[in-house]
């Protein structure tokens, strides 16, 4: 992929995460990884699989090893929007 393509995809994923973070009841995604980013034939980007999503401040261990923010792998440690930024 070119730098421009990579940048565009990253920006669209970031917009999707921002949407979740700014909802009336904010949600953190907690499982950002390449397998969860789909690129449609028309070039639009979709983030899929909200199975690990939860409320901001949730303390459940969630996410995929190697992609999750460090705090997501620890019990009783709250996660926030910063956790999604780390994964992105």
NORFENJO-V602548 format. One line per field, one symbol per residue. ss: DSSP state (H for helix, E for strand, C for the rest). psi: psi as a letter, one per 20 degrees, with the letter a starting at -180 (. if undefined). Layout:
# NORFENJO-V602548
ss = ???
psi = ???
This chain:
# NORFENJO-V602548
ss = CCHHHHHHHHHHHHHHHHHHHCCCCCEECCCCCHHHEEECCCCCEEECCCCCCEECCCCCCCCCCCCCCHHHHCCCCCCCHHHHHHHC
psi = qrgggggggghhghhgghgghjrhnqqpgjlprhijoporhjiqppprnkhiqrqpiqjqpqrppihqqhhhjpqkpqqahhghggh.
